[in-house]
Amino acid sequence: MPDYRAYPFLGKARLAALRIDFVAQTDADALDQAKRLVHGHKLEVWQGTRRVGLVRGSADTNAE
């Protein structure tokens, strides 16, 4: 199974030091898992050097 990483955002700044590592079978599964971690902010999901997507929390009013 592929390894994925999620990086939280604070405002418009990505917090690389707070990287979340996890494993998922597919990109869709990785995005679903990230949605459970988002807690009102946004997370950028990566697999290796490939950006999979951006997951926004419902309370994130500064989402791009």
C-alpha positions as CSV (number, residue, x, y, z in Angstrom):
1,M,0.0,0.0,0.0
2,P,1.2,3.5,-0.8
3,D,2.5,5.9,1.8
4,Y,0.8,9.3,2.0
5,R,1.6,12.5,4.0
6,A,-0.8,15.2,5.1
7,Y,0.4,18.8,6.0
8,P,-1.9,21.1,8.0
9,F,-2.3,24.7,7.1
10,L,-2.5,27.7,9.5
11,G,-3.9,30.5,7.5
12,K,-2.0,30.3,4.2
13,A,1.1,28.8,5.7
14,R,1.8,25.0,5.4
15,L,3.1,23.6,8.7
16,A,5.7,21.1,7.4
17,A,6.9,20.3,10.9
18,L,3.4,18.8,11.7
19,R,3.4,16.2,8.9
20,I,1.0,13.3,9.4
21,D,2.2,10.0,7.8
22,F,-0.4,7.3,6.9
23,V,-1.0,4.5,4.5
24,A,-4.0,4.2,2.1
25,Q,-4.8,1.9,-0.8
26,T,-5.9,4.6,-3.2
27,D,-5.9,8.4,-3.6
28,A,-9.6,8.4,-2.8
29,D,-9.0,6.4,0.4
30,A,-6.2,8.8,1.4
31,L,-8.5,11.8,0.9
32,D,-11.2,10.2,2.9
33,Q,-8.7,9.5,5.8
34,A,-7.5,13.1,5.6
35,K,-11.1,14.3,5.9
36,R,-11.3,12.6,9.3
37,L,-8.1,14.4,10.4
38,V,-9.0,17.9,9.2
39,H,-10.7,19.3,12.4
40,G,-11.8,22.6,10.9
41,H,-8.6,23.5,9.0
42,K,-7.2,22.3,5.7
43,L,-4.8,19.5,4.9
44,E,-2.7,19.1,1.8
45,V,-2.3,15.4,0.9
46,W,0.8,14.1,-0.9
47,Q,2.1,10.8,-2.1
48,G,5.8,11.1,-2.7
49,T,6.4,14.2,-4.8
50,R,2.8,14.1,-6.2
51,R,0.1,16.3,-4.7
52,V,-3.0,14.3,-4.3
53,G,-5.3,17.1,-3.1
54,L,-6.4,19.6,-0.5
55,V,-9.0,18.7,2.1
56,R,-10.9,21.6,3.7
57,G,-12.6,21.5,7.1
58,S,-16.1,22.9,7.5
59,A,-14.9,25.6,9.8
60,D,-12.1,26.8,7.5
61,T,-13.2,30.2,6.3
62,N,-9.9,31.1,4.7
63,A,-9.8,28.2,2.2
64,E,-8.4,29.0,-1.2
